[in-house]
């Protein structure tokens, strides 16, 4: 009870879906569109462009890919940018995971700090 009322200190990276500093999971059956949704969120945040009720706080994005490859993700990004009218020069930082996350934590931390 000694905290401010709920919602008063929340910073949204992408309102109303992604709160700053809070982990978010997107889960569901295969072929549901989870990666497309993650790319949509990523492009909105990177560009700062509003879409429908989604209002991003612009910032840099690092997309960690543990499923596809750079070509597949690139073609999706181009399709989303074209469909949303996002500047073609907007790009997100992409990295193929290909392993276990904790084994790459230090290098990822450095990349995040640098960008």
N, C-alpha and C positions, 0 to 999 in steps of 0.2 A: 503493500500500500504506500510505500514511500517513493514510488516511481511516478513520473508524469502520466497523465491519462493515456491509454493505448492510442497509438497512431500519431501522437504529437511530435515524437522524435524520429519518425521513420523517414528515411531518405530512399526514394525509389529510383533504381537504375532504369527500370522500365515499368512504369505504372500501368496497370495494377498487378503486374505479374512478378517482377524481380525486385526484391528489396536489396539495397546496398548492404554488403557485409553479411548476407544471409545465404547459406547454401540453398539451391533449388534443384530438385530432381524432376526430370521429365521421363516418365516411364509408361510402358504399355506394350501390347503385342507388336511383333515385327510388322513392318510395312504399314505402320499407322501414320507416319509423317513426322516422327519426333525430330529427326535430323533437319527436315525442312523448317520446322518450327524454331529450332535452335538457330538456324541460319537467319531466319527472318528476324528474330530477336537481336542477333548479332549485328545485322546490317542496320537496323533501326538505331541501336545504341551507337554504332560507329559513325553513322551519318548524322545522328541527332534529329532525324526526320520522324514526325508524328505519323501514325497510321491508325485510322479509326479512333478507338478509345485508348490506344497505347501511346503514352507520352514518355519518350526516352530522355534520360539525362546523358548527354553526349559524352563518350569516353572511348578509349581504345579497347579493342576486343582481341583476345587470344582464343582461337577455336582449336581445341584439342580433339583430334579425330582418332577414334579407336575402331572404326568400322569400315570406312570407305577409303578412297585414295584422293590425292590432290586433284586429279582430273574430274572425278565425279563431283567433288565439292565445288570446284571452280565453275562447272557448267550450271550447277544449281544457283550459285551466287550471281552469275550473269543473268540467268532467267529472272531471279527475284529483283535484281536492280532494274532490269528492263521493265518488268511488270509494275514496280512501285515508283518508277521514275526517279530512282536514286542516281546521282551523278556517277558515271562509269569509272571515275577516278577514285571513288571511295573503295577502300579495300580493308579487309580484316587480316590480322596476323593469323596464319594457319600453321599448325604443326601436327604431323602424323604421330600418334602416340606409340603404337606398335610395341607394347610391352606393358609392364605394370607401372602405375602412376607413381608409387612411392619410390621406385628406383630412379626416377627422373626428377624428383622433387626439387633438389638443389638447383639443377640447371633451369627448370621452369621458373623457380623463384627469381633467379637472376634475369631471365628473359622478361618476366613481368615487371621487375624493378626498372629494367632498361627502357621499357616501352610504356 
